[in-house]
Amino acid sequence: MLSDWLDLTLDGNASARLSGHLASGSYHCHGPGILELLPDSGPIEAPACVISAGIHGNETAPIELVGELLARLEAGQLSLGAPLLILLGNIPAIRRSQRFIGTNLNRLFQRDLSDAGDEPERARTLMASVDAFYQRHAGRPRLHYDLHTAIRDSRYPRFVVEPFADATTEHAQWQWLAAADMQAVLHQHQHSWTFSHYSKHYHGAQAFTLELGRVAPFGANDMAALRPLRTMLEALLEGREPLRSDPRDMAFFRVEQELMRHADDFCLCFADDVANFTEFTPGTRLARDAVAGDCVVGEHPLAVVFPNAEVELGARAALLVKASEAPPGDTASQKIRATTQP
């Protein structure tokens, strides 16, 4: 059943079997797109991990990656050794191959959310699922990897967004992500109310948004490029510590400011095919906005990430970022090198 869970969910039949058994544990469907995996045994210090995909409905590679994990688990190629919560985000949008239906789900993960509509209601359901999962597994370390793909090309096709929060990111996370062949890291500068931010801000989890290439239809994704990441997730699923590598293999950036859309006639002043992390020199006009005025690069070069002129009024149209240093860590552990498994 696990290997069919994604198809059943998208077909509206996920409630046909609410629970079942595996050779190494059990699974429980708590609602559409909400699947919990519980091991029969495993190290008590293994983290309780949330893996979410499909928060934007046209981002298919993460959904295919989740499908690979579940198929390998059901086939006995993996042994469940830690609690895992798998969440499929915007199910109606996935069915339509659209980013969202009414509004961007990945801006709604805030506990005092009062908005009405399908996506706000789904955000409340997903938040409650994360709350209950971490409560059921209180005392374990908490992880959350929210898997996405970007709407345009990138100088670094696979990159990490670290949410802003009081919780400090453990150095081991950078080592795991480097071994998972993530190529860059972007540190957020303020609260953003994304799904990964929710887990970090409210639960103190080690939580990240992972961008895994460019949006593509089902079946057209380069899944081979995601094999190192799958290796990392498999280790967590089995209750093992993932491989480690040197974080300095990744490029690090920090957000300097958000470029917001305020006017109906807002436009970006560069080509639609400009890649994420493209750098612009001082004096370059990046956007025109009749309400906020022009956005012009100041004294220092800035790179653009997630540019999208078609966002809703009042929403973020781009992040403007600059290069930063890799976080300090134990020198000896940074020298650990790892070769990912085939």
C-alpha positions, 0 to 999 in steps of 0.5 A: 500500500505504501508504494501506492499511497501518493497515487491513492492520495491524489485520486482521493482514495487515501482513506481506503486503508488507514493503517497497516504493518511493515516488516520493521514497523507500521504506518498510519494515515491521519488524513489526506496526505498525512502519513506517519511511519512508526518503527518497531524498534530503533535507537531512542536518540534517533530524530523524529523527522518531518518530510514535506513535499507538494506545498506548491502543486507544480513541484513534482521532483520532491513528490517523486523522491518521497515515492522512491523512499516509500517504495524502497521501504515497502520492498524491504530495501530499507528498515524503519528505525525512527518515527517519520511524518510524510506530508503532501501539501497542496493536494488540489494544486498537485492534481492540477499541476498548479503552484497554488489554487487561491493563494501561496500555501507557503506563506501561511504557516502562522499559528494566529492565521485567521484567513479563510479558504482552502489553502489557509485551512490546509495550512492549519491542518498541516500545522496541527499534524506537525504539532501532534507528531512532535508531541507524540515523540517528545524527547527526541530531536526534531527535524523537518525538511520541506522539499521544493523545486524552483520556478527558474534555473539557478547557479546552484540548482540544489540549495538550502534555505535556512529559516530565521528563528531563535533556534541555532542550526547544529553544525552536523546539519551543514555536514549532512547537507554538504554530503547530500550534494546541496550546493548552496545555503541561503540564510533568511534574515527575518520571519517568513512563515514558510512551513520549515520556518514553522517547525523551527520557530514554534518547535525549535526543530532543525528545519530547512527548505530544500530547493531541488532543481527546477520545476518539471512535470512528473517523469521529467525530473533528474532523479539521479541528481537527488540520489545523495539527498535520498541517501541522507533521508534513508539514513534518517528513516533507518535511525542512522546518522547520515554521511558527513562532508565539509560544509565549505563545499557549499556556497553561503549567502545571507538575505539583505532585503526583500523586494515586495510588490506594492503596485499593479504595474510592478515589473522586474527590470531583468529578463524572465530567464535570469537564474537564481543567484545572478549578481547585479552591480551597484546602480542597477535598477532591479524593479519598478513599482508605482507605489514603492518606487524603483529598487536600485542596487546600492553600494554593494553588489546583490544577487537575486533569488526567487524573482517572480513579478506575478506574486500577489500585491503585498507579497515578496517578489524577490530576495536580494542576497549577498555572499557570506562565510560558512558557519564556524565549526569543529575543524576536525569534524569539517575534514570528514569526507564522505562518498555517497552511496549509489 
